[in-house]
Amino acid sequence: MASIYPVNKFKSSIYPNLSTNPAIPTEVFADAEVAGEGYALVTSMIAANKTDTPRQISLIIEKGGSSTAFLLYNVIIPANTAFELIQGNKFILKSTDRLLSYTDTDSGAAGVVDATVSYVVHIPPTA
């Protein structure tokens, strides 16, 4: 149904067991409603370390499918804690952008960090 007004939808997504392989990071943002002139405003990202050992996490933004940059690089998450990686500062993701994340591994222990991403999807008017 077409709308003459823009729509903003508040959402969150969970990503259990982030990748421990920097060559194959976990995509921590995907939303089919971000299309055309729409966009997502990422408001928060929380990572939970489920181990008794500090873990390192990296977060990469990929713009337009080609250029990438680290938003975080090897940031330490203390043992058995949750850590808010993104707070206060917000950023925009368009339909061709991706947000990727991976963690370090210790003695082959994979899947020890979970992530939650909160965001607002802006859908422009269609009429």
C-alpha positions as CSV (number, residue, x, y, z in Angstrom):
1,M,0.0,0.0,0.0
2,A,1.4,3.4,-1.0
3,S,1.9,6.1,1.7
4,I,1.9,9.8,1.3
5,Y,3.9,10.1,4.5
6,P,7.3,8.7,5.4
7,V,7.4,5.7,7.7
8,N,9.9,5.0,10.4
9,K,10.1,1.5,11.9
10,F,12.1,0.8,15.0
11,K,13.7,-2.7,14.9
12,S,16.4,-4.9,16.3
13,S,18.1,-8.0,15.1
14,I,20.1,-10.7,16.9
15,Y,23.2,-12.4,15.5
16,P,24.3,-15.4,17.7
17,N,27.8,-16.8,17.4
18,L,29.7,-14.3,15.4
19,S,32.3,-15.6,12.9
20,T,35.9,-16.0,14.2
21,N,37.2,-15.8,10.6
22,P,38.2,-12.3,9.4
23,A,38.0,-13.6,5.8
24,I,34.3,-14.6,6.3
25,P,32.8,-12.1,8.8
26,T,29.2,-12.3,9.9
27,E,26.8,-9.8,8.3
28,V,25.2,-8.1,11.2
29,F,22.8,-6.0,9.4
30,A,20.2,-7.0,6.8
31,D,16.7,-5.7,6.3
32,A,14.6,-6.1,3.1
33,E,12.7,-2.9,3.8
34,V,15.8,-0.8,3.2
35,A,15.4,-0.2,-0.5
36,G,15.4,2.6,-3.1
37,E,15.6,5.9,-1.3
38,G,15.1,4.2,2.1
39,Y,17.8,3.8,4.7
40,A,18.5,2.4,8.1
41,L,19.8,4.5,11.0
42,V,21.8,2.3,13.3
43,T,21.4,3.4,16.9
44,S,23.1,0.7,18.9
45,M,25.1,-2.5,18.8
46,I,25.7,-4.7,21.9
47,A,28.1,-7.6,21.9
48,A,28.0,-10.3,24.6
49,N,31.1,-12.4,25.4
50,K,29.9,-15.8,26.6
51,T,33.3,-17.0,27.8
52,D,35.7,-16.6,30.8
53,T,38.3,-15.0,28.6
54,P,38.3,-11.5,27.1
55,R,37.5,-11.5,23.4
56,Q,38.4,-9.1,20.6
57,I,35.7,-7.9,18.2
58,S,36.0,-6.0,14.9
59,L,33.2,-4.2,13.0
60,I,33.5,-3.3,9.3
61,I,31.3,-1.0,7.2
62,E,31.1,-1.8,3.5
63,K,29.6,1.1,1.4
64,G,28.1,0.4,-2.0
65,G,29.5,-3.1,-2.2
66,S,33.1,-1.9,-2.8
67,S,34.9,0.3,-0.2
68,T,35.3,-0.9,3.4
69,A,36.5,0.7,6.6
70,F,36.8,-0.5,10.2
71,L,34.4,1.1,12.7
72,L,36.1,-1.0,15.4
73,Y,39.3,-3.0,15.3
74,N,40.1,-5.6,17.9
75,V,38.2,-3.9,20.7
76,I,38.3,-6.0,23.8
77,I,35.1,-7.3,25.4
78,P,35.7,-8.4,29.0
79,A,35.0,-11.9,30.0
80,N,31.3,-12.8,30.7
81,T,30.0,-9.3,29.9
82,A,28.1,-7.4,27.4
83,F,29.6,-4.3,25.8
84,E,27.8,-1.5,23.9
85,L,29.9,-1.1,20.8
86,I,27.9,1.7,19.2
87,Q,26.2,4.3,21.4
88,G,25.4,7.9,21.0
89,N,26.8,8.3,17.5
90,K,24.5,6.9,14.7
91,F,25.2,6.1,11.1
92,I,23.2,5.5,7.9
93,L,23.1,2.3,5.9
94,K,21.6,2.3,2.4
95,S,20.4,-0.8,0.6
96,T,23.8,-1.5,-0.9
97,D,25.7,-1.2,2.4
98,R,26.7,-3.9,4.7
99,L,27.8,-4.1,8.4
100,L,30.2,-7.0,9.1
101,S,31.7,-8.3,12.3
102,Y,34.1,-11.0,13.5
103,T,35.8,-12.0,16.8
104,D,39.1,-13.6,17.7
105,T,39.3,-17.2,18.7
106,D,41.1,-19.0,21.4
107,S,42.1,-22.7,21.0
108,G,39.4,-23.2,18.4
109,A,36.5,-21.9,20.5
110,A,34.1,-20.5,17.9
111,G,30.8,-18.8,18.3
112,V,31.4,-17.3,21.7
113,V,30.2,-13.7,21.0
114,D,26.6,-12.7,20.2
115,A,25.5,-9.3,18.8
116,T,22.3,-7.3,18.9
117,V,21.8,-4.4,16.5
118,S,19.1,-1.8,17.0
119,Y,18.1,0.5,14.1
120,V,15.3,2.6,12.5
121,V,14.3,1.9,9.0
122,H,13.1,5.0,7.1
123,I,10.7,4.3,4.2
124,P,10.1,7.5,2.1
125,P,6.6,8.4,0.9
126,T,5.6,6.6,-2.3
127,A,2.8,8.8,-3.5
